[in-house]
Amino acid sequence: MMDLIAAILLDLLIGDPYWFKHPVIYIGKLIRVLDKLGRKLCKTNKQIKIFGGVIVVIVAFSSFLVPFIILRISKEFFWVYNILNIILLWTTIATRCLHTEGIKVYDALVKNDIDDARVKLSYIVGRDTKDLSVDEIVRADVETIAENTADGVIAPILYAILGGAPLAMMYKGINTMDSMLGYMNEKYKYIGFFPAKTDDVFNYVPARLTGFLICLAAPIVRGNILDSIKVMIRDRKNHKSPNCAYPEGAVAGAMRVQLGGTNVYFGEKMYKPTIGNRIKDLGREHIVDTIKLMYGSLFYITLICVIYEICANIYK
C-alpha cells in the first residue's frame, strides 16, 4: 500500500512527462493492430463482433501479464521490486495529466481564443469539437474531467488496492479499448461491442464510488453534500453509459449546473438527456471547480489507502 501512496504522490508531482513512453501508448498500438486485423479477417458483422471479444481477451491478458512478469522477476530484489512497482502504479494514475490537459482549455477561453480551445479540447474528448460554441466547449471539458476522475484516478487506484499494479494495468488496458473502440456508431458498433461492455463491468463499482467521493468533496466548490447525492441518484440513468452519469451527476449537483445534451461523434449526432439542475449557468470557472472536485475525490481515496495501511500494520 505504501508503494501505491508513493505512486499517487509521484503522479501529483510530475504527472505524465511528454518524454516518457507511457505503457498506454503501446496498449493503444496493440489495439490498433488488432482492430485492423479484425476488419481484414472478418467478412460479416457477427464475425467482427466476435473478434471484438478476442481483442478484449488479448489486451486484458497482456496488460495484466507484462507487469506481473516484471514484478515476479524482480521479487527477490527489494528496492528494485518496489521502485518498479511504484513506476507501474504511477503510470496507471492520471490526476496531474487530467488537470494539465483540462486547464489548457480553460486558459484558451480566458484568452478568448475559441479556435485554440476547440483544438485543446479535441485532445481529450471523442466528440467533434470544430464547431462547438463556448458553452459547449465548457460543458465538454467539465464532463470529460468528471468522467475521467473515475476512469483515470479512482478506478486505477481501487484496482491497485485490490490486485496491485497488474490488475490496475489490466483495467487501464480495458479502459483504453473502450476509448478507442467503444463507440455506438456505424464504424465501431460491432467490433467495439465487447470492449464497451467489458469497460462497463469494470467501471461499475469505481464510477459509483467516484460519484460519492465527489459528493463528499462538494463543499470545496461551495456545494452541498446531500444535494449533490440527490442529483446524482436522480439522474444516474441519464446517460447511454450505465456508469458515466454518476461522476457527472455528482459534479453537476455539487456545482448546481446542468450537463448532458446533444454531442457529435464522427459526424453522427448523439442525443443525451440532461444531468443536474440549471441553478447556475455553466461558465469557464466551472472547469476549475471540476478539477477541485477531482482532487477532493483523490484526497478521500488516498485517505482510505492510508487508513487501510495503518489498520494492516496494527493487526499484523
N, C-alpha and C positions, 0 to 999 in steps of 0.2 A: 504493500500500500504506500510505503514511503517513496518508492520509485514513481508511482502514479502522481503523487503530490508534487514531486520534483519535476515531472513532465508537464504538469499544469503550469507551474511557475516558469519553466523554460519557455513554454508557448507564450505566456504573458510577456516575457522579456524580449524574445526575438521573433516570435511568430513563425512564418514560413519565408525564410530568405529567398530572394529570387535566384540566387546562385545554387541553391540546394536542389538536388534531383529527388523530388518528393516521390515516395512509392506510388501515390495515386497516378502519377504520370505513366508509370509502367502498367498499372492496372488498366488505365484508360487505353493504352496501346493494345493490350491483350483483348479488351472488349471490342475495339475497332476491327482487329484482325478476325475475331470470331464472328462479328456482325457481317463482314464482307464474305467470309467463308460460308456462312449460313445462307446468304442470299444467292451465292453461286451454286451451292449443292442442292438446295431445296426448290422444288418445282411448284408446290401448292402452298396455299396459306396455312393449311393444317401442318404441313411439314416444317414450315418456318416457325410456327408457334411452338412445336415440339422442340425445335432446335434452340429456341429461346430458353427452354428448360435446361438443355445441355449447357448453354452458356452460364446459367446460374450455378450449376454443379462445378464446372471447371473454374470459374472465377472465385467462388466461395471457397472451394477446396484449396486452390493455390494461394489465395490470400491468407488463409489460416496456416498452411503448411510451411511456407517460406519463413515467417517469423518463428514458428515453432521449432524448426530445424536449427535456425541461428541460435536461439536461446538454449536449445538442448546441447548443442556442440560446446557452447561457452559455459555450461553449468558448473564445471569444475574450477573455473577461474572467477572468483568472487567479484572483483572490480570490473572485469571485462563484461561479465554477465549483467551486472547492474547498470553499467553505462549503456550497453546495447539495449537493455530493457527500457531504460528511460528514453533513449532516442526513438525506439519503435513506438512507444506510447505517445511521445511528443508529436510524431507525425500523424497521429490519428485525431488530434485535437486542433480546432481551427478558430479559437476565440480571437486571437490577435489579427489573424488574416481577415476574418469576417468584419471586424472593426475597421481595419485599414481599407478594405475594398468598399464597404458600405459608406464610410465617411467621404470617400472620393466623390461620390455622387452629391453629397451634401455640399462639399466645397465648391463644386462646379455650379450648383444652384445659387450659392452665396454670391458668386461672381456673375450671376445671370447668364451663364454660358450654357444654354439648354442643349445645344448640339453636343458639347463635351459631356454633359450629364447623361445624355442618351447613350453615348459611347461607353462611358464608365459603367453604366447600369447593364449594358449588354454583356459585360464580362461575368456577371454574377447571376443573371436570370435566363430562363429558357424562352420567355416571351419575346415577341418582336418589339423593339424599342424605338425604331427610327421615326415614328410618327406620334410618339407619346407627348401629351401635354405635361406641364409642370406638376399638376396634381397627380396625374397617372404615374409619373416618374417617382414621386414621393411615395405613393402607395406601393408601387412595385418594390422599392428599396426596403420599406418597412416590412412588407410581407416576407421578403426574402431573408432579412435578418432574423425575423421571428421564427420562420420555418427552419432556418439553418442553426438557430440556437438549439433546436432538438437534434438535427442531423449532424452538425459539426462540433457540438460542445457536449451536451448532456448525454446523448446516446453512446458515443465512443467511451466516455468516462464510465458510464454504467456498465457497458460490456467489459471494460478493463477491470472493473471491480469483480465482475462475475467470472471472467475467464482469462484475465491478463492480456498482454499485447496480442497474442494470436487471435483471440476472439474479437478484440477491438479492431484489428486489421481486417478480419473477415467481414465485420459489419461495414467497414469502410469500402471494401470491395463491392458488397451488395448495394450500398448506397450510391456508389459511383455508377454501377449498372443502371440503376433507376434513373439517375440524372442524365444518362446518355441514351437509354433505350425506352424508358418508361413513359412514353407519350401516347395518348389515345387518338392520334391522327392516322391517316392512311398509311404513312410510311412505317410507323413503329407499332401499330396496334396488335400485330401478330407476334413479331419477334420480341416485342417488349412486354408481352402479357405476363409471363412468368417472372421476369426481373421486377416488374412493378408490384406484383402480388407478394413476392418474397420480401421486398422492401417494406410493404405494408405490415407484414407479420413482424419483422424485426424492429419496426418503429412503433408498434402498438403500445408497449409499455413506456418507452422513452418519451414519446410525444405527450402522453398524459402526465407523466412525471414533470416534464418540462413546463407544461401548462400550469401546473400547481406551483412550481417553483417561481415562475414569472409572476403569478398572482401574489405570492408571498413578498415579492420584490416591488409590488405596486407602489408602496409609499415613497420609493426613490423618485418617482415621477409625479408625486402628489396624487396618487391614485388610492383607491380603497380596495383592500384585500377581498372583502366579501362581495363587493360589486363586481370585481374582476372575475371571481369564481362564478358568479351568477351568469355573466355574459358568456363565459367560456362554456359552461354546461348547456346553456340555452342554445347556443349557435354551434355546438360541437359537430353537427351533421351538415353544416352549410358549406360543404367543400366536396369536390369529387374524390379527394383522398379521405380515408377514414381516420387519418391522423393529423393532417395539417391544420385543421380548424382549432385544435387545442392550443398550440402556442400562439396562433394568430388571434384567436378569440381572447386569450389571456392578455395579449398586448393591447388589443382594441379596448378591452374592458378597463385595463389599467390607465390608458391614456384618454378614455372617453371619446374615441373616434370610431369611424366606420371603415372597414376594409372590404375586400372582395369586389365582385363585379366582373365585367367582360374583359378578357385578355385575348391577344392574338398570338398563336404559336404556329410558326412555319406557314404563315399566310392564312391559317384557319382560325375563325373566331370561336372562343370557348366561353360559354355563358356560365357564370358562377353566381350564387346568391351572395348577399352581403353578410358581413360579420361585424357585430358591435352596434353601438348606438351613436348617431352623429350629434353628440352633445357639443363637440368642438370640431371645427373644420380642420382637416388634415393639412399640416404645414411642414416645411422642411425641418423645423425644430423637433418634430416627432421622430425623425431619423436618429437624432442624438439620444432622445429618450428611449428609443427601442434598443440602442446599444447599451444604455444604462441598465435596462431590464435584463439584457443578456448577461451582463456582468453580475447582476444581482442573483440570477439563477445559478451562475457559475460559483458564486460565493456559497450558496446553500449546498450544492452538490459536493463542493470541496470540504465544507464543514461536516457533511456526512462521512466523507473519507477519513477525516481527522478523528472524529468520534469513534468510527469503526476501528481505527488503528489503536487508539487509546484503550478501548474495551478489549481488543485482542491481546494487548500486552498485559492488561490487568489479569485476565483469566487464562494466561498461558499455563 
